[in-house]
Amino acid sequence: MKPVNEHHPKTVALMRGPLMYVSSNPWIKLPASNELEHLSPVPVAKNTDWFELPGVRSTDARAYFMPYYTVQDESYTTYLERL
């Protein structure tokens, strides 16, 4: 997870190598302890490049992440807030 800039260290983008991942749930807040290695593949996703961070939820929604280039009609957010 990469901070947007030095003035906003808690606003991050999720990067996996050169790929930027976006969240399908813009209301999630990421705990400071979650790191990229905790991403797990979503077993029944329409795209095999979807991941989730276990234990991260907003209300009843899970935190799903997909590569930016795969977004089609989904709503998404690029930047996330860490607690």
Secondary structure as UniProt FT lines:
FT   STRAND          2..3
FT   TURN            6..7
FT   TURN            9..10
FT   STRAND          11..16
FT   TURN            17..18
FT   STRAND          19..23
FT   TURN            26..27
FT   STRAND          29..30
FT   TURN            32..33
FT   HELIX           36..38
FT   STRAND          40..41
FT   TURN            43..44
FT   TURN            48..49
FT   STRAND          51..58
FT   TURN            59..60
FT   STRAND          61..67
FT   HELIX           68..70
FT   STRAND          79..82
//
